[in-house]
């Protein structure tokens, strides 16, 4: 004996459109797909012979319909099929000519009163949650006035997608509440539900939106895992030619320069001399490094101690080169807050798209952009700033294309 085949089909997402769902169920039955169960995103059908069926949806705030109610509907020609959320689905063969579940629209409107209150409350809760999420997200994006930097770092992408998801949920909840309220008003005015409401337009549009939204949310969920897998921090080797970072020895050019004893070790990494690799969709190559040295027998001019130059480097290879200028501006705001804007001087240089320098006593900072690459170098020592620029010029070519 051959068993009937079960088929899943994406259901219309707007669950509150009662007439459209009834029409959809009827059209499926005419194609030989007979409703068995309705889920959150899919409806389950049993494949059989095409039949002309009528489907009606009744609203109940109770989770389960009682056997007595099922029997009462059956005596009037309506068989209980399934339920989803607050909706009970019944079917009847078209040729049976069973009387409508509700013959008086004004009385049917009262069955929607509890649902309207429930949906209104849900919409209010979700809307408040969305406002809180927007506030939290806005503080991350704009509190420091560095949105490009936040985007490039990549940590806020998932939270942004989550906020969009909650925003869509809030919109859907509000739409559901207003739609049920509008339906109640129509019923109170004596306008019955259109049991043959056209559903294809909404169905196609919502299916495309649901697919795209699922893809975006799915891809965003992968981002933190990729960052976790790709991210790494290691002790900076004393000699390395392949890293796109500016080295302290190349700036100082002093053979007496040595690496001092580390002031902080963790997980086997010397954090005074380390480099960190990161990844994000907008900057798939990111390096950050620190390097400190000592020149034995040489003192700082102010007599504060042994001469100990240091250098800090940030490197970004951008997915969108046009973001480079904004990223440099954001880095200046985020990491050079102690300096006034007037201290930063833009210099025309044939080998850079943008070059900004800052000098104060022994501290020198350079911000450079070329092609896809952005570099920020902060050096503290007696070497000339031109030495810093020359070394950036060499290293930036490793990530500019």
Buried (B, 14 or more C-beta within 10 A) or exposed (E): EEEEEEBEEEBBBBBBBBBBBBBBBBBBBEEBBBBBBBEEEEBBBBEEEEBEBBBBBBBBEEEEBEEEBBEEBEEEBBBBBBBBEBBBBBBBBEEEEBEBBBEEBEEBBEBBEBBBEBBBEBBBEBBEBBEEBEEEBEEBBEEBEBBBBBBBBBBBBBBBBBBBBBBBBBBBBBBBBBBBBEBBEBBBEEEBBEBEBEBEEBBEEBBEEEEEBEEEBEEBEEBEEBBEEBEEBBBBEEEEEEBBBBBBBBBBEBEEBEBBEBEEEEEEBBBBBBBBBBBBBBBBBBBBBBBBBBBEEBEBEEEEEEBBBBBBBBBBBBBEBEBBBBBBBBBBBEBBEEBEEEBBEEEEBEBBBBBBBBBEEBBBBBBBBBBBBBBBBBBBBBBEBEBBBBBBBEBBBBBBE
